[in-house]
Amino acid sequence: MNRPRCAPGLAALAVASSFLCFLSPPGAESAGVFTIINRCKTTIWPAATPGDSFGGGGFALRPGQSAVFKAPAGGWSGRIWGRTGCSFDASGNGTCATGSCGTSLRCGASGATPVSLAEFTLASDRDFYDVSLVDGFNLPVTVRPVNGRGGNCSAAGCDGDLRQTCPPELAVRAGDAVVACRSACDVFDTDQYCCRGKFGSQPTCPPTPYSKRFKDACPTAYSYAYDDASSLFTCSGADYIITFCASSRYAR
């Protein structure tokens, strides 16, 4: 059986020691090539939903490893995130410290919060993409478009590590380590922090001290629900590189 070609140009951009390849069914036209890179010092378990074209929705990436995928023909709207502290058996059953989607390696639903989310809506004329911390933070993640045109084809995301500066009241701990940082909405569940009720519009839901702290650490990521102006990006005809722990100083 012939070995499939896996977007060698993007694989080279990954600058990783090895890469995996998961391709769409034969004959499917790609709406974009996605390269997912792990530059963290530990294994992570990326997940995607809908995930049929992304390794079935979940897979492991060792440090320095990357995986290349083709998005499905006709457009795709979904999210990609990283799971940490996972342990799966040979059947793909197990648990994760953060980002789990139940007990399965391959996710069919969104991950448990708090989690850093890379979100995409791909269409024939224009793509929308962002990194959202509205549901909290568990890993640094950035999105970089390649060979795109038009719109605002800029890098998005969070290259800072909010686990290191998370307020104690938002911190999720495993032993002595902070493994994730919850959102203020998740912790306090008030209309003000969750932008609902009388705070359910952009004029009535300004940034809070907590979301400002997220924004200071991650200027091109969503820090709260109405943070569109500096957090939502558009591009046409692009491929995308999603990197976890892009900065070596946060690669733990």
C-alpha positions in Angstrom: 0.0 0.0 0.0 1.4 3.4 -0.9 2.2 5.8 1.9 -0.1 8.9 1.6 1.4 12.3 1.1 0.8 14.5 4.1 1.2 18.1 3.2 5.0 18.0 3.4 5.3 21.8 3.3 3.3 22.2 6.4 5.1 19.3 8.1 8.3 21.1 7.6 6.9 24.2 9.2 6.1 22.2 12.2 9.8 21.8 13.0 8.9 18.7 14.9 10.8 15.4 15.4 8.0 13.4 13.9 4.5 13.7 12.5 1.4 11.6 12.2 -0.9 11.7 9.2 -4.7 11.3 9.2 -6.3 12.0 5.8 -9.9 12.5 4.7 -11.6 9.8 2.6 -10.2 9.4 -1.0 -11.6 11.9 -3.4 -12.6 14.5 -0.7 -11.5 18.0 -1.5 -9.9 19.8 1.5 -11.2 23.1 2.8 -7.9 23.5 4.5 -4.9 21.6 5.9 -4.5 21.6 9.7 -1.2 20.9 11.3 -1.4 20.3 15.1 1.9 20.6 17.0 2.9 19.7 20.5 5.8 21.8 21.8 4.9 21.1 25.5 7.4 19.0 27.5 4.8 16.3 28.2 2.4 14.3 26.1 -1.0 15.9 25.3 -4.1 14.4 23.8 -5.6 16.8 21.3 -9.3 16.5 20.6 -11.7 17.8 17.9 -15.4 18.0 17.4 -16.8 17.1 15.0 -13.8 14.9 14.6 -14.3 12.4 11.8 -11.6 14.1 9.7 -9.3 14.8 12.7 -8.1 11.4 13.9 -11.6 10.3 14.8 -11.9 13.1 17.4 -8.9 12.4 19.6 -5.3 11.1 19.6 -2.0 11.4 21.5 0.9 13.7 20.6 4.2 13.2 22.3 6.5 16.2 22.9 7.8 17.5 19.5 5.3 15.5 17.5 2.8 16.9 15.1 -0.2 15.6 13.1 -1.6 16.7 9.8 -5.2 16.6 8.7 -7.5 17.7 5.9 -10.7 19.4 6.8 -13.8 17.9 5.2 -15.0 19.1 1.8 -17.8 21.6 1.8 -16.7 23.5 4.9 -16.3 22.6 8.6 -17.3 24.3 11.8 -15.9 22.9 15.0 -13.3 23.2 17.8 -10.0 21.8 18.7 -8.4 21.6 22.2 -5.8 19.8 24.2 -6.3 17.3 27.0 -3.7 16.8 29.7 -2.9 14.2 32.3 -4.6 11.4 30.4 -4.4 7.6 30.7 -6.1 5.4 28.2 -6.2 1.6 27.8 -5.7 -0.4 24.6 -9.5 0.1 23.9 -9.3 3.9 24.1 -11.0 4.1 27.5 -9.6 6.2 30.3 -9.5 9.6 32.0 -7.9 13.0 31.7 -7.0 15.7 34.3 -8.3 18.4 32.0 -10.3 18.7 28.8 -11.9 15.2 29.0 -14.9 14.3 26.8 -16.1 11.5 29.1 -14.0 8.4 29.2 -13.1 8.1 25.5 -9.9 8.8 23.6 -12.0 9.9 20.6 -14.3 12.7 21.4 -17.8 12.9 20.2 -18.7 15.9 22.3 -17.1 19.0 23.7 -14.5 18.7 26.5 -15.0 19.5 30.1 -14.2 23.0 31.3 -11.8 24.7 32.0 -10.3 24.3 28.6 -8.5 26.5 25.9 -10.4 26.2 22.7 -9.4 26.8 19.0 -12.6 27.5 17.1 -13.1 27.5 13.4 -15.9 28.0 10.8 -14.6 27.2 7.3 -16.6 28.2 4.2 -15.9 28.6 0.5 -15.6 32.4 0.6 -14.2 33.1 4.1 -13.0 31.4 7.3 -13.6 32.6 10.8 -11.2 31.4 13.6 -10.4 32.3 17.2 -8.9 31.0 20.4 -11.4 31.2 23.3 -10.7 31.3 27.0 -14.4 32.0 27.8 -14.6 28.5 29.2 -11.3 28.8 31.1 -7.7 27.8 30.3 -5.7 24.6 30.4 -2.9 24.9 27.8 -1.3 27.7 25.8 -2.5 27.4 22.2 -2.0 29.5 19.1 -3.5 29.4 15.6 -1.5 30.6 12.7 -2.9 30.8 9.1 -0.6 30.0 6.2 -1.0 31.2 2.6 -4.3 32.9 3.3 -5.5 36.1 1.8 -7.9 38.9 2.6 -9.6 39.6 5.9 -7.3 39.7 9.0 -5.1 36.7 8.4 -3.2 37.1 11.7 -2.1 34.7 14.4 -4.6 34.2 17.2 -4.4 32.7 20.6 -2.7 32.5 23.9 1.0 31.9 24.2 1.1 32.8 27.9 0.5 30.3 30.6 -2.4 31.4 32.9 -1.7 28.4 35.1 1.2 30.3 36.5 -0.8 33.5 37.3 -4.2 32.1 37.9 -6.0 33.7 40.9 -6.3 31.2 43.7 -10.1 31.3 43.6 -10.1 30.2 39.9 -7.3 27.6 40.1 -7.8 23.9 39.5 -5.2 21.9 41.3 -3.8 18.4 41.2 -1.7 18.0 44.3 0.5 21.1 44.5 0.3 21.9 40.8 -2.2 24.3 39.1 -3.4 22.3 36.0 -6.0 24.7 34.8 -7.7 28.1 35.4 -11.5 28.4 35.5 -13.5 31.3 34.2 -15.1 33.7 36.6 -18.5 32.7 35.1 -17.8 29.0 35.9 -16.8 29.7 39.5 -19.2 32.4 40.5 -22.1 31.8 38.1 -23.5 35.3 38.2 -25.2 37.2 35.4 -22.4 39.8 35.5 -19.6 37.3 35.0 -21.6 35.2 32.5 -23.0 38.1 30.4 -26.6 37.0 30.8 -29.8 38.6 32.0 -29.5 42.4 32.2 -25.8 41.9 31.3 -26.7 39.9 28.2 -25.4 42.4 25.6 -22.1 44.0 24.6 -23.0 47.5 26.1 -24.0 46.0 29.4 -21.3 43.4 29.8 -17.9 45.1 29.9 -14.7 43.3 30.9 -14.3 42.3 34.5 -11.1 42.3 36.6 -10.8 38.6 35.9 -11.3 38.8 32.1 -8.9 41.7 32.0 -6.2 39.5 33.6 -6.9 36.8 31.0 -6.7 39.5 28.2 -3.4 40.9 29.6 -1.8 37.5 29.4 -3.4 36.6 26.0 -4.2 39.7 23.9 -5.4 37.9 20.8 -7.7 35.4 22.6 -11.3 35.8 23.7 -11.3 36.7 27.4 -15.0 37.0 27.8 -18.2 36.6 25.7 -18.1 40.1 24.0 -14.4 40.3 23.2 -14.9 40.1 19.4 -13.0 43.2 18.3 -9.5 41.9 19.1 -10.2 38.2 19.2 -12.1 37.1 16.1 -10.1 36.7 12.8 -11.0 36.0 9.2 -9.1 34.6 6.3 -9.7 33.0 2.9 -8.0 30.0 1.4 -5.7 29.3 4.3 -4.2 26.3 6.0 -3.8 26.4 9.7 -1.0 25.6 12.2 -2.3 25.0 15.8 0.5 24.9 18.3 0.3 23.9 21.9 3.0 25.5 24.1 4.5 27.5 21.2 6.8 29.4 23.5 9.5 27.3 25.1 9.4 29.2 28.3 5.9 27.8 28.9 6.6 24.3 27.6 5.8 22.2 30.6 
